[in-house]
């Protein structure tokens, strides 16, 4: 039986690529499946009075088909007239340029938040504009922002990532406000009712790790009857995109497919994973991981297009069925 | 002696045209003069979470030389990509389109207001971008918004003006929040220290009238040693721009240059005006107004270009010197 209810924990750009591939797979199988995406909100920030949610937007734009595939982030056909005005007035972060179409999203989101809607309801309102084919949920409605501990003090994750290009060594990560946060409505319920839970090949520290840090989500993953299968964002000791290596180093995890699986831990040993996909390059990791209680398999993990990514998603679902 | 300190009470588009002419006049006279513009803020509104200040922006853009002369409002070279996004998300007022460059101003303003700056400080910050040649002050830092009483209930002035094109009969005007408002820092002081106060040929009801409704401003005008001279926005019984006739009718004032002067009242009789300029078309009003204690004069009042407007300003200053 094909899984009818799939939950994916995902970060932004890589998570969006993966979910697109999964959606393509689901659309061409005989039995329909419902996909729920739980998105990282740790990168969210207030910028020039606007609430910006980078990962939710990467997911929404990519699933709507309006993302910029060439640049890899934001909307296709962007312009930056508003940002130029902000820079001229000296407002905002000059190194964090927002596109005009993107700013339309931020204004709409901020207006709805100011009206009192929780983020999850705002995401539902905004994403209703397009037939995304998935249910998109923020990990939490609370403002829990990832800050990076450096020798020069704490920086918002986006400042560290975009302004310093992660060049300032990270000593650790802090989820500001996480103590009082709860999972957004529907997140724990979706995990509990899932037939399979997938961890997208997103940053294990500041994307998946941040989602797992929201009180209640790790417990929901432990309690669900569904198998939990992850895909490695590291191939042959290198991150496929982004600067996850700088994040992994900060928390003492090697930039290595097997090391990340051990970091998540085997479910049988109180950890998270039932299964783990590594790239064929890392096939040597399969047997040791199996010995550690994680059903590992080596398959091609390059998300070169929706077809290749659908094959990855298919491999993850097959592994979950075992 | 030429006046060294000129204060102008002004609305948006018409007020901006007048102040440009006055600035041109002052720039070519031998003795320098400082111009302080007190702008109407009754049209201000929250729209899609952004604070929009139409009259202040009309003044700032026109004095900066970045306004759209052809369309008559907003920035030159505008685009409307952000507004199209807002409409697609169903956020905001679809009939109130904001340009992209203009939205840059609104985001910057809103960000500074959210940081806790009063509007007057925000205006100073934003207008510092250009050499305006005048000091621009909001009438008040408080949110005092003009609402229009109609048979269908109260509407924000901009909704009545832009959406209904003032076609829904106005039964009256309400300044919401005016009770607790005070004049912005510098307004009363500028009026007290002025050598002359001019009322721009702006809407007597919802521009000049709204400024006069802010507690303390009418008193400051009564108390100042400076002569107060106004220019008629009505020529030959018709408004030169906008829909002031609908506003005048609502408060029981005829759309007539002399009727507006009588509405402001002669200073000698407890009113506002020492002098009043009417267009040559309305020359017949001069003698009756003089008899009523208002030093009236008929001169061309068409603001066709900065030179024509400078001549109007010159006539107003000459009348004030008498």
Interface residues (C-beta under 8 A of the other chain):
Chain A: X48 X49 X50 X79 X81 X82 X83 X84 X85 X86 X88 X89 X90 X91 X92 X100 X101 X103 X104 X105 X107 X108 X110 X111 X112 X113 X114 X125 X126 X129
Chain B: X48 X49 X50 X79 X81 X82 X83 X84 X85 X86 X88 X89 X90 X91 X92 X100 X101 X103 X104 X105 X107 X108 X110 X111 X112 X113 X114 X125 X126 X129
